[in-house]
């Protein structure tokens, strides 16, 4: 076999092995996380409801508990009212609170009772939170928290 024929057989196998080597990588595909969102016409923002990481108070749950202990005014709590207050919050990508509303069932409360007013005051005073994250980016996030001011 002459050298031209030899290289003619060798060259395709070289390219085939080189291209297969370039395809093989150590890449492990990550599961796709579908962040769900809606457009809030009052805030004029896209608000995410399903995110990879929910917003949280800076320092986590322990810092939030200390903040509540320091800022909740028990004299404003009416134990004769329903004590479990459910809050809907919208936090923007900078961590600023854009909206805090008490909820009863699935509806926003227009006229809050004494307990809801006190919980709203405490949440609004907290100012900044760590924002929600979707696909590695900070996003405007809606989330819910329940709070029982009567057990403090």
Secondary structure, 3 states (H helix, E strand, C coil): CCHHHHHHHHHHHHHHHHHHHHHCCCCCCCCCCCCEEEEECCCCEEEEEECCECCECCCHHHHHHHHHHHHCCHHHCCCCCCCEEEEEEEECCCCEEEEEEEEECCEECCCCCHHHHHHHHHHHHCCECECEEECCEEECEEEEEEEEHHHC
